[in-house]
Structures are given as C-alpha cells and as structure tokens.
Amino acid sequence: MAKKQIGIRLPRQAFNQSAERDWSLELEALAPIGVIVEIPADTSAEFADGAREMDALITSWGMPITKEVIDAAEHCVVIGIASVGVDMVDVDAATAAGIVVTNVPDVFIEEVADHAIMLLLAVARMTPLMSRFAAGEWFEARPILSRRPRLLGQTLGFYGFGNVARCTARRARAFGLHLLAYDPYVSELELTAEGVEPVGFNELLERSDFVSLHAPHNRETERAFDAAAFARMRATAILINTARGSLVDETALIDALRNGEIAGAGLDVLDQEPPAPDNPLLTMDNVVVTPHVASATTRMRPETRRRAGREVAMVLQGRWPMSCVNPTVLPRTDLERWQPYPMNRGPNR
C-alpha cells in the first residue's frame, strides 16, 4: 500500500537553502503511514498547486492555508496546525470540504499562564520604569511606585476561560486576587467550580483591575477591545494579552493609554508582528511588550511538532483525532471514534 503524502509549505527562500530540514519529530507518528513532501511556495496559488495530490497538510512557520489551497487539495482529509491558534487556516472552507482540522490546544498551557502572570506583575509593579530609575534616579522611584495599590484584594477578569485562563487563575489566586470571567461558551457551574465569578462582558470591563485576554480570534472576538470597551474600563485598569493581537483595536488601545482611560498594558501579541519600529506601544513607560514568546520553552517546539504529527497520523489511520477544531465534520467522515484505554483496568487488575 502506497504511503500517504503530507504536504508542508516552505517559503522558497527556505526551500532553496542548502541545509537539510529535519522532520523527524513529525515523522515519529507519521513515518509508518506517510512521507512528508516539502512544497516551496511564496503565495497561496503556488501552495495550492503543490497541495493538489496531498492526503494531508501541516502548517509550518504560520503559513496560511486559504480557501484557494483547500479547494485545490482534492485528496486532503486532514489539516494539522502545530499551535493553539487556528486563524492561519480557513476553517469554514475546510469544514465545507469535509476536511478535519486539528490543533495543539494543551501542550504549552502552563508556559503561557506563567507569561500572563509575569506581564501582570511587570506592569503592575512598573518594572520597565523602575529598571531605568535604578540606573541613575534611584530615589525618585519609590514615590512613583507608591501610587500603585498592592495586588491583594484587586480583581482579575478573564476574557475567555479556556485552558490557559484556568491555569492563570490558579496562579492568580495565590496573590489574593478576586477572579471574574466572561465566556459565553463555559457554563456558570464550571466557572464557579474554579472559584471564578461569572459576569457579562460589560461587567467584566467595569469591575476588573486587570483584564487578561484568552479567547481565540474569530468573527466574534475580533477587535472586541475597541474604544467603547476601553471607555468602560477603570482608569487604573491594566490589559494583559497573550491570546491574539487582533482581539484588540491597537489604535484605540494607544489612545486609551495616552488619554489615561486605562493605566497600562502587558502584551505578548500585537496586531502586526513584527511591529513597525515607530509603534508607540514599544516606548510607553506603562506598557510591557514581549515578541510573541509566551509559549517558548525547551519543550514547546519539539512537543508541538510531535503532537501535530500524531493528530494527522490518527486521521490518516482512520480514527478521530484528539483535538478537532471543526468537530461537525467528524460524523460526515468514515473515521472511527477512538476509545481511550482505561489505564487502571488492565487484564490483571
């Protein structure tokens, strides 16, 4: 039986480099059933042409898989995304074509939660400004930082309450923060079980001292944090974003920071990445920006690659994946629903 072909898009510049690329981590699961085919492409049209015979596609370096690519990939049954976010794939087009889309939703949750708390603390304690004071204006720092309240008793609100938000909430509780969350897709029972108070969107904005964003980017969430949202927030509030830059109207955020509508922001993601050198957010004393690195650890990249390979391999072997972005597709396929082996019920137990 011929092996399946799994297409990975590479920019032509990377494809033309002499150094061999290593797909061994993806192939840990895929090698018995498929081969990886590198598709050199700088445009969707070029990628679509190379994807026509592929049985599966895996995103690489955030390269988008557009409707044009999906319509051309007549043999494709699964698209694997090696990240939590899925906005680089036209999921609606894949769903219409009956193609399963998988992602990696639970590999680097702890890391992103750590980073969210780091940003919260860094902005709350004015770390960038304090570091500059340490270099020459030592005695001027304390009066400025003394204007900031202590964390104990303040309120942290979550916009979206998925895996990362849950882990962030557990960390935040140790600092004595009161927790709120707005997520219309999570039941109140789930929120209260985590010690989090369920609220509406406007109440989240009005009551939170910190607002931490953890929602996916989609039509509902795009630019949810606009001028009207910032006008509802407290003048002392701080925005934390480790989700997607497109959740925030960046111009409105800059205006809100300049006008004192909110007090600060900690951002691991921006609307344009990398940002323009003259982006005001990069030089504001009350803003901490990190270069989309919240998930970065020694474990993150290898494990996401392995997991992406495993998800695609499961579909190519005729089974439901563990993490399906568009689950309404699954009943329309011939894939078998897998049942996890009950580890504590072996034959001798």
C-alpha positions in Angstrom: 0.0 0.0 0.0 1.4 3.4 -1.0 2.3 5.8 1.8 0.2 8.9 2.3 1.7 12.3 1.3 1.7 15.0 3.9 2.5 18.5 2.5 4.3 21.2 4.4 4.7 24.6 2.9 8.1 26.3 2.9 8.9 29.8 1.7 11.0 29.5 -1.4 14.0 31.1 0.3 14.0 28.5 3.0 13.5 25.7 0.4 16.5 26.8 -1.6 18.8 26.8 1.4 21.3 24.0 1.3 20.8 22.9 4.9 18.7 19.8 5.3 15.5 20.3 7.2 14.7 17.8 10.0 11.1 16.4 10.1 12.0 13.6 12.5 9.7 14.8 15.2 6.6 14.9 13.0 7.6 11.5 11.5 7.7 9.8 14.9 4.0 9.1 14.3 3.8 9.6 10.5 6.7 7.5 9.3 4.8 4.2 9.2 2.0 5.6 7.1 3.2 8.6 5.2 6.0 10.7 3.8 6.5 14.5 4.2 6.6 16.5 1.0 8.1 19.9 1.1 6.1 22.4 -1.0 8.1 25.5 -2.0 5.6 28.4 -2.2 5.6 32.1 -1.6 1.9 32.6 -2.4 -1.3 30.7 -1.8 -1.6 29.9 -5.5 1.8 28.3 -5.5 1.0 26.3 -2.4 -2.4 25.3 -3.9 -0.7 23.9 -7.0 1.7 21.8 -4.8 -1.1 20.6 -2.5 -3.3 19.0 -5.2 -2.1 15.5 -4.6 -1.6 15.7 -0.8 -3.5 13.5 1.6 -2.8 15.8 4.5 -1.3 19.3 5.1 0.6 20.6 8.1 1.2 24.3 8.7 4.7 25.5 9.1 6.0 28.9 10.2 2.5 30.2 10.4 2.0 29.9 6.6 -1.8 30.4 5.8 -3.9 27.6 4.3 -6.5 29.6 2.4 -9.7 28.6 0.7 -7.8 28.5 -2.6 -5.4 25.9 -1.1 -8.3 23.9 0.4 -10.3 23.9 -2.8 -7.3 22.6 -4.8 -6.3 19.9 -2.3 -8.8 17.3 -3.7 -7.3 14.3 -1.8 -6.7 16.1 1.5 -8.6 14.6 4.5 -6.8 16.5 7.4 -5.0 19.7 8.1 -2.7 19.8 11.1 -1.9 23.0 12.9 1.1 23.0 15.2 -0.3 25.7 17.6 -3.3 26.5 19.7 -4.5 29.3 17.4 -6.2 28.3 14.2 -6.6 31.6 12.4 -4.0 30.7 9.8 -6.4 28.1 8.3 -9.7 28.9 6.7 -11.7 26.5 8.9 -15.0 27.3 7.3 -13.6 26.3 3.9 -12.1 23.1 5.3 -15.4 22.2 7.0 -17.4 22.8 3.8 -14.9 20.5 2.0 -15.2 17.8 4.7 -11.6 18.2 5.8 -10.7 17.6 9.5 -8.7 20.4 11.1 -6.6 19.6 14.2 -4.6 21.8 16.5 -2.4 21.5 19.6 -4.5 23.1 22.4 -2.9 21.7 25.5 0.9 21.4 25.0 2.2 24.8 26.3 -0.7 25.9 28.5 1.4 26.2 31.7 4.0 28.3 29.9 1.5 30.8 28.6 -0.1 31.1 32.0 3.3 31.8 33.6 3.8 34.5 31.0 0.4 36.1 31.6 1.2 36.4 35.3 4.7 37.8 34.5 3.2 40.5 32.3 0.6 41.3 35.0 3.3 41.7 37.7 5.7 43.6 35.4 3.1 46.2 34.5 1.5 46.4 38.0 5.0 46.9 39.6 6.1 49.3 36.8 9.2 47.1 36.2 10.5 48.8 33.0 10.3 52.2 34.5 11.8 51.1 37.8 14.7 49.5 36.0 15.5 52.8 34.3 15.3 54.6 37.6 17.9 52.1 39.1 20.4 53.4 36.6 20.5 57.0 37.8 17.4 58.3 39.6 17.3 55.9 42.4 15.4 57.9 45.0 12.7 59.1 42.6 11.4 55.6 42.0 9.7 54.9 45.4 7.3 57.9 45.3 6.1 56.9 41.8 5.6 53.2 42.6 3.9 54.1 45.9 1.0 55.3 43.8 0.2 51.7 42.8 -2.1 49.6 45.0 -1.0 46.2 46.2 -2.3 43.1 44.4 -4.1 41.6 47.4 -7.8 42.3 47.0 -7.7 43.5 43.4 -9.8 41.9 40.7 -8.6 40.0 37.7 -11.1 39.5 34.9 -10.7 36.9 32.1 -12.0 37.4 28.6 -12.4 33.8 27.6 -11.9 30.9 30.1 -10.2 28.0 28.4 -7.2 26.0 29.4 -4.7 28.9 29.7 -7.2 31.1 31.6 -7.8 28.2 34.1 -4.1 27.8 34.7 -3.6 31.6 35.0 -6.5 31.7 37.5 -4.8 29.1 39.8 -1.6 31.2 39.8 -3.5 34.5 40.4 -5.4 33.1 43.4 -2.1 32.8 45.2 -1.7 36.6 45.0 -5.0 37.2 46.7 -6.8 38.4 43.5 -10.6 38.1 43.1 -11.4 36.4 39.8 -14.1 37.2 37.3 -14.6 35.7 33.8 -16.7 36.3 30.7 -17.1 33.3 28.4 -20.5 32.6 26.8 -19.3 29.1 26.0 -18.4 28.0 29.5 -21.2 27.2 32.0 -21.5 29.1 35.3 -21.0 25.8 37.1 -17.6 25.3 35.5 -16.6 28.8 36.4 -17.7 28.7 40.0 -16.1 25.3 40.4 -12.8 27.1 39.6 -13.5 29.8 42.2 -14.3 32.3 39.4 -17.3 34.6 39.3 -19.2 34.6 36.0 -20.1 38.0 34.6 -21.2 39.7 31.4 -18.8 41.5 29.1 -19.6 45.0 30.3 -19.4 44.0 33.9 -16.0 42.4 33.3 -14.8 45.7 31.9 -16.3 47.8 34.6 -15.2 45.7 37.6 -11.7 44.5 36.7 -8.4 46.0 37.8 -6.7 43.6 35.3 -8.3 42.2 32.2 -6.5 39.1 30.7 -7.4 38.0 27.2 -7.6 34.3 26.5 -10.1 34.0 23.7 -9.5 32.7 20.2 -9.5 35.0 17.2 -12.7 34.7 15.2 -15.5 36.9 13.9 -17.0 37.3 17.5 -13.8 38.3 19.2 -12.1 40.5 16.5 -11.5 44.0 17.8 -13.6 43.2 20.9 -11.4 45.6 22.8 -12.2 48.8 21.0 -12.6 52.4 22.0 -16.0 51.7 23.6 -14.6 48.8 25.7 -11.6 50.9 26.9 -14.1 53.7 27.9 -15.9 51.3 30.2 -12.7 50.1 31.9 -11.3 51.7 35.1 -8.7 54.4 34.7 -6.5 52.2 36.9 -7.0 49.1 34.9 -4.3 47.1 33.1 -4.9 45.0 29.9 -3.0 41.7 29.5 -2.9 39.9 26.1 -1.3 36.6 25.5 -4.0 35.5 23.0 -4.1 37.2 19.6 -3.3 40.8 18.7 -6.4 41.0 16.5 -8.6 40.9 19.6 -7.6 44.5 20.3 -8.1 47.6 18.3 -4.5 48.8 18.6 -5.1 52.4 17.7 -7.9 52.6 20.3 -5.5 51.0 22.9 -2.8 53.5 22.2 -5.3 56.4 22.6 -6.7 54.9 25.8 -3.2 54.7 27.3 -2.3 58.2 26.2 -5.5 59.7 27.5 -5.4 57.9 30.8 -8.5 55.8 30.2 -6.6 52.7 31.3 -3.3 52.6 33.3 -1.2 50.1 31.4 -0.8 47.0 29.2 1.2 43.8 29.0 1.3 42.5 25.5 2.8 39.3 24.1 0.9 39.7 20.8 0.3 42.6 18.5 -1.9 43.3 15.5 1.2 43.5 13.3 4.1 41.1 14.0 6.8 42.2 14.0 5.6 45.7 14.8 6.6 48.8 12.9 9.7 50.4 14.7 7.7 53.5 15.4 4.8 51.7 17.1 4.1 53.8 20.2 3.5 50.7 22.4 7.2 49.9 22.2 8.2 53.1 24.0 5.5 53.7 26.6 6.5 53.6 30.2 3.3 51.8 31.2 3.5 49.1 28.6 5.5 45.9 28.5 5.7 44.2 25.1 7.3 40.8 24.5 7.7 39.3 21.0 5.1 36.5 21.0 7.2 34.3 23.2 4.7 33.2 25.9 4.9 29.6 24.9 8.6 29.5 24.3 10.5 26.9 26.4 12.8 24.0 25.5 9.7 21.7 25.5 7.4 23.8 23.4 8.5 23.4 19.8 9.5 19.8 19.8 6.3 18.7 21.5 4.0 20.7 19.3 5.7 19.2 16.3 5.2 15.7 17.7 1.6 16.3 18.6 0.8 17.8 15.2 2.2 14.6 13.6 0.2 12.4 16.0 -3.0 14.2 15.2 -2.6 13.9 11.5 -1.5 10.3 11.8 -4.6 9.4 13.7 -6.8 10.7 10.9 -4.8 9.1 8.2 -5.2 5.8 10.0 -9.0 6.2 10.1 -9.5 7.4 13.6 -10.9 10.6 15.2 -8.1 13.0 16.3 -7.8 14.0 19.9 -8.1 17.7 19.1 -10.6 18.6 16.3 -11.2 22.2 15.6 -14.3 21.6 13.4 -16.0 18.6 15.1 -19.1 18.8 13.0 -17.0 17.3 10.2 -16.4 14.1 12.0 -19.8 12.4 11.7 -19.6 13.1 7.9 -16.4 11.0 7.6 -15.6 7.3 7.8 -13.3 7.8 10.8 -13.8 5.6 13.8 -14.3 7.2 17.2 -11.4 6.1 19.4 -11.8 5.0 23.0 -9.0 5.7 25.4 -7.6 2.6 27.1 -8.6 2.6 30.8 -5.1 2.6 32.3 -6.3 1.4 35.7 -8.3 -1.5 34.3 -5.8 -3.8 32.8 -6.5 -7.6 32.4 -4.8 -8.3 35.7 -6.5 -5.6 37.8 
